[in-house]
Amino acid sequence: MTDKGTTPTSRRALLLTAGSAGIAALTAACARPATPGRAAPAPSGATPGCVLAVTSGAGPNYSGRGRTRSDVTEGREGVPLRLELTVVRVKDGCRPLAGAAVDIWQADASGVYSEGKQTWLRGVQITDAAGRCAFETIVPGWYAGLAPHIHFKVRPDERSETTSQFFLPDAFLKDVYGRQPYARRKAPRDPNGNDDRYRAAGGKMTLTPAQDGTGYRAAFTVGLA
């Protein structure tokens, strides 16, 4: 299945200065998850100080709120990726949001989404007191000429939500797609080049993966309006 019907619902993106050493410490100091549904990320590479998310539609592959869990792989083959998120409220000086539900869903290495009763590569985490949560997943595969991506939805409460997606750098994707199991298919020469959503995001929603053993980890601070 593809995301052909997905278009950006907002093209605004703003990089803001974090404003205090407390925010810098927030995005740098973390720990491994202690209990299911309350995962806190470990330190990793460069993290934007506070990003107002470029929103986009959920696409046809969203199947509702997933299972509460940190590891969403369910044995799917692929290069491991630990996704470490911090959710903040931009209008309140990048105040961390505790208790927000963060939902992710993505394609597997073959560019396929789980359907029906399948739940692989789908899951929810609840942010901790510092607004943090983490997911153990894999690098998503490509499909339909769209930029490879990881969808996410943040629900700070029962009345509101923000939906968007994370992208990955071209050079990183080309390297990963040369490995198995991704190399079973011929990867596009320019993984991100034909997707207007990627261009609309202007790099604001692109992760910066850092090597972590046999896989990678990527940290990102998501700012809600």
C-alpha positions in Angstrom: 0.0 0.0 0.0 1.2 3.5 -0.6 0.7 7.1 0.6 -0.2 8.6 -2.7 -3.1 10.4 -1.1 -1.0 12.1 1.5 -0.3 15.8 1.1 1.1 18.3 3.6 -1.6 20.0 5.7 0.9 22.6 6.8 4.1 23.8 5.3 5.4 25.9 8.1 8.5 25.0 10.0 10.5 27.1 12.4 13.8 26.4 14.2 13.8 28.1 17.6 16.6 28.6 20.0 16.2 26.4 23.1 16.4 29.4 25.4 18.1 27.8 28.4 20.6 25.3 29.5 17.8 23.3 31.0 16.5 22.4 27.5 20.0 21.5 26.4 20.3 19.2 29.3 16.8 17.8 28.6 17.7 16.6 25.1 21.1 15.3 26.1 20.6 13.4 29.4 18.4 10.3 29.2 18.2 6.7 30.2 17.0 3.3 28.8 13.3 2.4 29.2 12.5 1.1 32.7 9.0 -0.1 32.1 6.7 -0.7 29.1 5.0 2.4 27.9 7.4 4.7 29.8 10.5 4.6 27.7 13.2 7.2 28.2 15.8 7.6 25.5 19.6 7.3 25.9 22.0 10.0 24.7 22.8 10.1 21.0 23.9 12.4 18.1 22.8 15.9 17.2 19.3 16.9 18.3 17.5 20.1 17.2 16.8 22.3 20.1 13.1 22.9 19.4 11.3 22.2 16.1 7.8 23.2 15.3 6.7 20.1 13.4 5.8 20.3 9.7 2.5 18.5 9.8 1.2 16.1 7.2 -1.7 13.7 6.7 -1.7 10.2 8.3 -2.0 8.5 4.9 -3.9 5.4 4.0 -1.8 3.1 6.1 -2.8 4.4 9.5 -4.8 1.8 11.3 -5.6 3.5 14.6 -3.7 3.7 17.9 -1.2 0.9 18.2 -0.1 -1.3 21.1 1.8 0.4 23.9 5.4 -0.8 23.6 8.9 0.3 22.9 10.1 -2.5 20.6 7.8 -2.5 17.5 9.9 -4.8 15.3 8.2 -8.1 15.9 11.1 -9.9 14.2 11.0 -7.9 11.0 14.3 -7.9 9.2 16.2 -4.7 8.8 18.9 -2.4 10.1 18.1 -1.6 13.7 17.1 2.0 14.5 16.5 3.4 17.9 14.2 6.5 17.7 14.6 8.8 20.7 12.0 11.5 20.9 11.4 14.5 23.2 8.0 16.3 22.9 7.8 20.0 23.9 5.3 22.8 23.7 6.9 25.6 21.6 4.6 28.4 22.6 5.5 27.8 26.3 9.2 28.2 25.8 9.8 24.6 24.7 8.3 23.2 27.9 8.5 19.3 27.9 5.1 17.6 27.6 4.6 14.7 30.0 1.9 12.0 29.4 1.6 12.6 25.7 0.9 9.5 23.5 3.3 9.1 20.6 2.2 6.7 17.9 4.5 5.5 15.1 3.9 3.4 12.0 6.1 2.6 9.0 7.0 0.2 6.2 9.3 -2.7 6.5 12.5 -3.3 4.5 10.4 -4.4 1.5 8.3 -1.2 1.6 5.2 -3.0 3.0 3.0 -2.0 5.9 1.3 -4.3 8.3 -2.5 -4.7 7.7 -5.6 -6.0 9.4 -4.6 -7.8 12.6 -0.9 -7.5 12.0 0.9 -5.0 14.3 4.5 -5.1 13.3 6.3 -1.7 13.0 3.4 0.0 14.8 3.3 1.1 18.4 2.7 3.8 21.0 4.8 5.2 23.9 3.8 7.7 26.6 6.2 10.5 27.3 7.8 10.6 30.7 8.1 13.6 33.1 10.8 15.1 30.8 8.7 14.6 27.6 10.8 11.7 26.4 10.1 8.3 24.8 11.9 5.8 22.6 11.2 3.2 20.0 13.2 0.2 18.8 12.5 -0.2 15.1 14.3 -0.6 11.8 15.2 1.7 8.9 12.1 1.8 6.7 12.2 0.5 3.2 11.2 2.6 0.1 8.1 2.3 -2.0 6.1 4.1 -4.7 8.7 6.8 -5.5 8.1 8.5 -2.1 10.8 9.5 0.3 11.3 6.7 2.9 9.7 7.9 6.1 8.4 7.0 9.6 4.9 8.3 10.4 4.1 9.6 13.8 1.2 11.1 15.7 1.4 13.0 19.0 -1.7 13.3 21.3 -1.0 15.6 24.2 -4.5 15.1 25.4 -7.8 13.5 24.2 -8.9 16.6 22.2 -5.9 17.3 20.0 -3.2 15.6 17.9 -0.3 16.5 15.6 0.5 14.1 12.7 3.8 14.2 10.7 6.6 12.0 9.5 10.4 11.7 9.9 12.7 11.5 6.8 16.3 10.2 6.5 19.3 11.6 4.7 20.0 10.5 1.1 23.6 9.3 1.8 22.4 7.3 4.8 19.6 5.6 2.8 21.9 4.7 -0.1 24.3 3.0 2.3 21.6 1.1 4.1 19.8 0.1 0.9 23.1 -1.6 -0.3 22.8 -4.1 2.6 20.5 -7.0 3.2 17.5 -7.4 3.3 17.0 -4.1 1.5 19.4 -5.0 -1.4 16.9 -7.7 -2.5 15.3 -4.8 -4.5 17.0 -2.2 -6.6 16.9 1.0 -4.6 16.0 4.3 -6.3 19.0 6.5 -7.3 17.6 9.5 -5.4 15.5 8.1 -2.5 14.1 11.5 -1.5 14.1 13.5 -4.7 10.6 12.9 -6.0 8.6 13.6 -2.9 7.1 17.0 -2.5 6.5 16.3 1.2 10.2 16.0 1.7 10.8 19.2 -0.1 8.1 21.0 1.8 9.7 19.9 5.1 12.9 21.6 4.0 15.0 19.3 6.0 13.3 20.2 9.3 11.9 16.7 9.8 15.0 14.8 8.7 16.6 12.6 11.3 20.4 12.4 11.9 21.2 8.8 12.6 24.4 8.0 14.6 26.1 4.6 14.5 25.1 2.4 17.5 26.6 -1.1 17.4 25.2 -3.0 14.4 22.5 -0.3 13.9 21.8 3.4 14.5 20.0 5.7 16.8 18.5 9.1 16.1 17.2 11.7 18.5 14.6 14.4 17.7 12.8 17.1 19.6 9.3 17.6 18.3 7.7 20.9 19.0 3.9 21.3 19.2 2.2 24.6 18.6 
